[in-house]
Amino acid sequence: MTDTTGNTQDTGAPPAPGSRPRKSSWKYIGPGIVVAATGVGAGDLVATLIAGSNFGYTLLWAAIVGCLVKISLAEAAGRWHLATGRTLFDGWASLGRWTTYFFGVYVVVWGFVYGAAAMSSSALPLQALFPGVMDLEWWGIACALVGLVFVWFNQYAVFEKVMTVLVGVMFVVTVYLAVRVVPNLGDAFAGLLPVLPDEKDSILNTLGLIGGVGGTITLAAYGYWVNAKGWTNTGWMKVMRLDNRVAYLTTGVFVIAMLVVGAELLHSANIALAGGDRGLVQLGDILEEEYGTATATFFLIGFFATSFTSLIGVWHGVSLMFTDFVTRGRKRAAPSRGEEIASGAREKSWPFRAYLLWLTFPPMILLFAGQPFRLVIVYGVLGAAFMPFLALTLIRLLNSDRTPRDWRNGILSNVMLALAGLLFLILCVKQIWDQPWSEFF
């Protein structure tokens, strides 16, 4: 609802497309919570735990730098949507057909493999909470179907509220664990100094921590969620920037809390944690031994909230991106495209629902058959290439006449995006180099 001046009144209702806020206010935040919840998955928490168990607090500074890098990327994506009134895929398409080919292959292969990974990640804590009830595969299928039904029948406003509740659960659990293990504040503050561990491959391990946590396609989806919230013009720019900072402040709390747990509970006892999502199940067993069943159960609930927010976040956000990918070829790009997303029409469209089905049903095959080796390699390469693709294309778009002059990159934005592009390019080359190509052919 808007008043006669075009400013949004404090009614609590979603703003109408074209409206402007009276002022930047905490009551507007929402897309940032969604992107934080979706971007931080179980695998990210395991990576941070392992960093803490291997290096103590030494890489705390790297985790914080990682959050600052992601702030710059998400802010750039949101600024493009608000400043131009066009979607990020509109911008990519303006750079040439190669972006369409890359994204088309990426979103199909990535969605197929990620769907199975998200199901397994959400199933693991449920299987640990309710042992003997169902096999892991059937828990995964149940989570996927619940996610499908939830996203299919609800639009952004309800989606955001549910994500906010789940983020609250994640926040309480991670902070509780960090306090429970009694952090060494002196060592923690020392970890803010940019020091590299005295071990082999320490630079690559550090870069991996900086780039890994919260760094997924959901950074690109942020602009779509901004539009879905009803923010479609530059009047919402200050609100978007506040919202984005809240997103990565929240992410920073998750990261720091889990690094504290790794440093205090695992590093001090010289306990090695398994890689992948199963490492969190192992942590649950360790917590039960140290602090009792109640703490372990509380942690598994937080583990499920972390995994399931990533599942439904991708089901919603990447489906919006896929819808834009499909419909752009059928319509001429126009400044009103952001308002079309804000109207909720895309969440009812056939491309949105088709991609939801693609994320849900074909990946179920992988739960039972195992992930095909060649497909996993292609998935790894495409996934590694996406983040440098995002960073470098944003630099191009936001320094050109595609963006109104007042909203183009400043020096700080260019420096941060260039650092992000270089960081992700190094990690991309490393991941491609590490693939077992000799076994591919």
Buried (B, 14 or more C-beta within 10 A) or exposed (E): EBEEEEBBEEEEEBBBBBBBBEEBEEEBBBBBBBBBBBBBBBBBBBBBBBBBBBBBBBBBBBBBBBBBBBBBBBBBBBBBBBBBBBBBBBBBBBBEEEBBEBBEEBBEBBBBBBBBBBBBBBBBBBBBBEEEEBEBBEBBBBBBBBBBEBBBEBBBBEBBEBBBBBBEBBBBBBBBBBEBBEBBEEBBEBBEEEBEBEEEEBEEBBBBBBBBBBBBBBBBBBBBBBBBBBBBBBBBBBBBBBBBBBBBEBBBBBBBBBBBBBBBBBBEEEEEBEEBBBBBBBBBEBBBEEBEEEBBBBBBBBBBBBBBBBBBBBBBBBBBBBBBBBBBEEEEBEEBBBBBBBBBBBBEBEBBBBBBEBBBBEBBBBBEEEBBEEEBBBBBBBBBBBBBBBBBBBBBBBBEEBBEEEBBBEEEBBEBBBBBBBBBBBBBEBBBEEBEEEEEE
